[in-house]
């Protein structure tokens, strides 16, 4: 309470019921993908046919459940007009697919309201100084919302390949050693 009196933070609206459901499904999907990757790693270490077969069944289950979550997410996103509009804007950008868009909708509700620098810091993609006292360190990306940063990384790797504007920007950065 004292913090709020002294700092006077901006009021934030709690997420709507639909956004909360999108968030829950997005997290469940991400966990399903992580579980599938762990199972695939385990499968490569399995030597017994029975164990490999059981792991394969679990991998297929994870794939089916991830697809079911994707389908349910699309239905949920299209249920609310404003969220559907934001989803369409996000997915119109080359490199941004359903997974990235739903993650951004659920984890970055500040999109469209905050300044670009604030959004990049929240996403953890803004280079931050690593200074301490007289020590001056390199700028690095850190902190932020890890799930957002991860999906943005994957979207960037796709966009660099398919979006001519981003590809040229990427190549310019690479030429100057970035």
Buried (B, 14 or more C-beta within 10 A) or exposed (E): EEEEEEEEEEEEEEBEEBBEBBBEBBBBBBEBBEBBEEBEEBBEEBEEEEEBEBBBEBBEBBEEBBEEBBEBBBEBBEEBEEBBEBBEEBBEBBBBBBBBBBBBBBBBBEBEEBEEEEBBBBBBBBEBEEEEEEEEEEEEBEEBBEBBBBBBEEBBEBBBEEBEEBBEEBEEEEEEEE
